[in-house]
Amino acid sequence: VPFVILQTIGVVILLFVPKIITWLPAQMGAAGL
């Protein structure tokens, strides 16, 4: 696997992890209500 692909995947993960971390509690809160 070319390193560029791995690097791109890593960047995507770094960009999306904070969104998932902030999105999941909101979904759980909505389900709790």
WOPE-V43321 format. One record per residue. N is the residue number from 1. SS is DSSP state (@ for helix, = for strand, . for the rest). PSI is psi in whole degrees, 0 to 359 (NA if undefined). OMEGA is omega in whole degrees, -180 to 180 (NA if undefined). Layout:
n = [N/N]
ss = [SS/SS]
psi = [PSI/PSI]
omega = [OMEGA/OMEGA]
This chain:
n = [1/2/3/4/5/6/7/8/9/10/11/12/13/14/15/16/17/18/19/20/21/22/23/24/25/26/27/28/29/30/31/32/33]
ss = [././@/@/@/@/@/@/@/@/@/@/@/@/@/@/@/@/@/@/@/@/@/@/@/@/@/@/@/@/@/@/.]
psi = [127/144/328/321/316/319/318/316/318/317/317/316/315/326/324/335/312/324/319/319/323/335/321/311/325/319/319/321/319/322/326/327/NA]
omega = [179/-178/-178/180/179/-180/179/178/179/180/180/179/-179/-179/-173/-179/179/179/179/-179/-180/-176/-177/179/178/178/180/178/179/179/180/179/NA]
